[in-house]
Amino acid sequence: FAALHVISFIGVQDWSVLLFSALQYLPAGFVLCWSYQRSRSIWSPIALHGVMNFLSAIAILAMA
């Protein structure tokens, strides 16, 4: 999960920035995995990912 979110920045950003970015995504990856394991359905992590994206968008808009 974390690697897929930072792979497009390889060669563009310094390795320390990539590592820090990947570390930010790790908890979300664990939570989404737990959600799937608990529900045994792909729809639970999809919905949770949508909620996380929505909250991120709200936070970005609030800072603008």
C-alpha positions as CSV (number, residue, x, y, z in Angstrom):
1,F,0.0,0.0,0.0
2,A,2.7,2.4,1.0
3,A,5.0,1.6,-1.9
4,L,2.2,2.1,-4.5
5,H,1.5,5.5,-3.1
6,V,5.1,6.7,-3.4
7,I,6.4,4.8,-6.4
8,S,5.7,7.6,-8.8
9,F,8.1,9.9,-6.9
10,I,11.1,7.5,-7.2
11,G,13.8,9.5,-9.0
12,V,12.1,12.8,-8.4
13,Q,12.4,13.0,-4.6
14,D,15.3,12.2,-2.3
15,W,15.2,8.8,-0.6
16,S,14.6,10.3,2.8
17,V,11.4,12.0,1.5
18,L,10.3,8.7,0.0
19,L,10.9,6.8,3.2
20,F,9.1,9.4,5.3
21,S,6.1,9.4,2.9
22,A,6.0,5.6,2.9
23,L,6.0,5.5,6.7
24,Q,3.0,7.8,6.7
25,Y,1.1,5.3,4.6
26,L,2.0,2.2,6.6
27,P,-0.6,2.7,9.4
28,A,-3.4,3.2,6.7
29,G,-2.2,0.0,5.0
30,F,-2.4,-2.0,8.3
31,V,-5.9,-0.6,9.0
32,L,-7.2,-1.4,5.5
33,C,-5.7,-4.9,5.8
34,W,-7.3,-5.4,9.2
35,S,-10.6,-4.1,7.8
36,Y,-10.5,-6.7,5.0
37,Q,-9.5,-9.5,7.4
38,R,-12.3,-8.6,9.8
39,S,-15.1,-8.2,7.2
40,R,-13.9,-10.8,4.6
41,S,-15.1,-8.3,2.0
42,I,-13.2,-5.9,-0.3
43,W,-16.0,-3.3,0.1
44,S,-15.1,-2.5,3.7
45,P,-11.5,-1.3,2.9
46,I,-12.8,0.4,-0.2
47,A,-15.3,2.4,1.8
48,L,-12.7,3.1,4.5
49,H,-10.2,4.3,1.9
50,G,-12.9,6.6,0.5
51,V,-13.5,8.0,4.0
52,M,-9.7,8.6,4.5
53,N,-9.5,10.3,1.1
54,F,-12.5,12.5,1.9
55,L,-11.0,13.5,5.3
56,S,-7.6,14.3,3.6
57,A,-9.4,16.5,1.0
58,I,-11.2,18.4,3.8
59,A,-8.0,18.9,5.7
60,I,-6.2,20.2,2.5
61,L,-9.1,22.5,1.7
62,A,-9.2,23.8,5.3
63,M,-5.5,24.8,5.1
64,A,-6.0,26.6,1.7
